[in-house]
Amino acid sequence: MSDSLFPVRPLSELATAIKDGTHGTHRRVQEGVPLLSAKNISANGTIIWDESDDLISESEYQVLSRSFQLEPNDLLLTIVGSLGRRAIYAGERVTFQRSVAYVRPDKRKLDSRFLFHWMGHPKFSAELVRRSNATAQAGLYLGELAKVSAPIPIPSQQRAIAQILDTLDTAMHATEAIIAKLKAIKQGLLHDLVTRGIDANGELRPPQAEAPHLYEESPLGWTPKEWDVVTLESVSKTVTSGSRDWARFYADSGALFVRIGNLTREHINFRYESIIYVRPRRNADGQRTRLESGDILISITADLGIVGVVPDGLGEAYINQHIALVRPDLDAVNSRFVGHYMAGPIAQTYISKLNDAGAKAGLNLPTIRGLLTAKPLRFEQDLIAMRLDEIDNRIQNATTESAKLRELKAGLMHDLLTGRVRVTPLLAEAAQQQGSV
């Protein structure tokens, strides 16, 4: 805490109570009061419940509550196992086990919301770890928890800092809810589009059960009558895989080296969080798997069947032997439609049944060449690909916004909670901006 510009005090001087939960064993019942444990405190600062939670009887709860009288705005903190997950107690009828402690801030000195945010700061977490015992299951004694320090700006600043960070939390939770909703929408849309497709009016066809005359049985199940079912090889110019021994060509810059880690089951676009570059050999084998726009990539070892499609403008890029390259005939098919179809539920179920026998998961090239895909008319392929790309773009935009909010909060947490940026100018600036709208 040496970098804090605020006064710093141990929790023992800032709290009126620091206690952990019951150490005893208790008879579980089918109906009763929840017995909260560390697993009920989530990483994002909320209390979560599920049907597997332990319950104790009303009579036992009444006995325990005499010793553990939680009050609204007490801070719950996990002190065994996964240290430092925290939540603010809101007044639920609950008692808790010793894996959870509560800290009751002295209202004259410490605001509960401010302490909640401080408990989420990396410095608080680091001090918990430093003071914990070095056993297989980390634990923190209450005496050590009482020594953990917290900054104490004046109360009005505490409340203002908490307000700013609360606002960011609200925005982050809203963005995460949007992402979850969009992902659920995508799953339903993907299923509908790869089983029903889009008719000449631009609408989803009715389901097969409602309009059986529009469908026919195929190796891929019920498919619209207008669709063909073809092998990847029949609509491709080549199907191959990358070569081995690329490690000696790794470089700080150069061509992009696409690995399984750059593919994801979330969508058919690449992930760029972990990038490796290569300066490849210029012989025929080295250039054999140089990627082109529209190439479809499929993982053939380890996590099988992850699909990616090479975007326009990627530049020079290569793959290794763990990825198959399918170069579709772009006059015959829309590669993004084929990519979405191969990443969809029907093709993925089919792929999972084709895994080569043996201890190590893998797909060979003849298997990849024989994989089946639907082939609607080209206009329908284009519409399906466009709609799935649109929902993927919306998810990506929301994900980018969520990442920006997390980054902003991480920076503000450090600056505001240590006093390196004063909260008063920020509030004045925000008020001025609101007044100018």
SULFEN-V262825 format. One record per backbone hydrogen bond with DSSP energy under -0.5 kcal/mol. NH is the residue of the N-H (numbers start at 1). CO is the residue of the C=O. Records with the same first field share a line. If there is no record, write none. Layout:
BEGIN
NH = CO  CO
END
This chain:
BEGIN
4 = 1
5 = 418
9 = 150
11 = 148
12 = 146
13 = 10
14 = 10  11
15 = 11
16 = 104
17 = 104
19 = 102
21 = 97  100
22 = 96
29 = 55
33 = 56
34 = 93
35 = 54
36 = 34  95
40 = 37
41 = 38
42 = 40  46
45 = 42
48 = 40
53 = 50
56 = 33
61 = 57
62 = 58
63 = 59
64 = 60
65 = 61
66 = 62  63
67 = 64
68 = 64
69 = 67
70 = 68
73 = 89
74 = 71
75 = 103
76 = 74  87
77 = 101
78 = 85
79 = 99
80 = 99
81 = 138
82 = 80
83 = 81
84 = 78
85 = 82
87 = 76
88 = 45
89 = 74  87
94 = 92
95 = 34
97 = 36
98 = 22
100 = 97
101 = 77
102 = 19
103 = 75
104 = 17
105 = 103
106 = 14
107 = 105
109 = 106
110 = 106
115 = 111
116 = 112
117 = 113
118 = 114
119 = 115
120 = 116  117
121 = 118
124 = 121
125 = 121
126 = 122
127 = 123
128 = 124
129 = 125
130 = 126
131 = 127
132 = 128  129
133 = 139
135 = 133
138 = 136
140 = 79
145 = 141
146 = 142
147 = 143  144
148 = 144  145
150 = 9
152 = 7
157 = 154
158 = 154
159 = 155
160 = 156
161 = 157
162 = 158
163 = 159
164 = 160
165 = 161
166 = 162
167 = 163
168 = 164
169 = 165
170 = 166
171 = 167
172 = 168
173 = 169
174 = 170
175 = 171
176 = 172
177 = 173
178 = 174
179 = 175
180 = 176
181 = 177
182 = 178
183 = 179
184 = 180
185 = 181
186 = 182
187 = 183
188 = 184
189 = 185
190 = 186
191 = 187
192 = 188
193 = 189
194 = 190
195 = 191
196 = 192
197 = 192
199 = 203
202 = 199
205 = 197
210 = 207
211 = 207
214 = 211
215 = 212
216 = 223
218 = 221
221 = 218
223 = 216
225 = 214
227 = 224
228 = 375
230 = 228  373
232 = 371
233 = 369
235 = 231  232
236 = 233
237 = 327
238 = 327
240 = 325
242 = 320  323
243 = 319
249 = 246
250 = 247
251 = 277
255 = 278
256 = 316
257 = 276
258 = 256  318
262 = 259
263 = 260
271 = 262
275 = 273
276 = 257
277 = 251
278 = 255
279 = 249
280 = 278
287 = 283
288 = 284
290 = 287
291 = 317
294 = 310
295 = 292
296 = 326
297 = 295  308
298 = 324
299 = 306
300 = 322
301 = 322
302 = 361
304 = 302
305 = 299
306 = 303
308 = 297
309 = 268
310 = 295
314 = 311
318 = 256
320 = 258
321 = 243
323 = 320
324 = 298
325 = 240
326 = 296  324
327 = 238  325
328 = 326
329 = 235
330 = 328
332 = 329
333 = 329
335 = 333
338 = 334
339 = 335
340 = 336
341 = 337
342 = 338
343 = 339
344 = 340  341
347 = 341
348 = 344
349 = 345
350 = 346
351 = 347
352 = 348
353 = 349  350
354 = 351
356 = 362
361 = 359
363 = 300
368 = 364
369 = 365
370 = 366
371 = 367  368
373 = 230
375 = 228
380 = 377
381 = 377
382 = 378
383 = 379
384 = 380
385 = 381
386 = 382
387 = 383
388 = 384
389 = 385
390 = 386
391 = 387
392 = 388
393 = 389
394 = 390
395 = 391
396 = 392
397 = 393
398 = 394
399 = 395
400 = 396
401 = 397
402 = 398
403 = 399
404 = 400
405 = 401
406 = 402
407 = 403
408 = 404
409 = 405
410 = 406
411 = 407
412 = 408
413 = 409
414 = 410
415 = 411
416 = 412
417 = 412  413
418 = 414
419 = 415
420 = 415
421 = 415
426 = 422
427 = 423
428 = 424
429 = 425
430 = 426
431 = 427
432 = 428
433 = 429
434 = 430
435 = 431
436 = 432
437 = 433  434
END
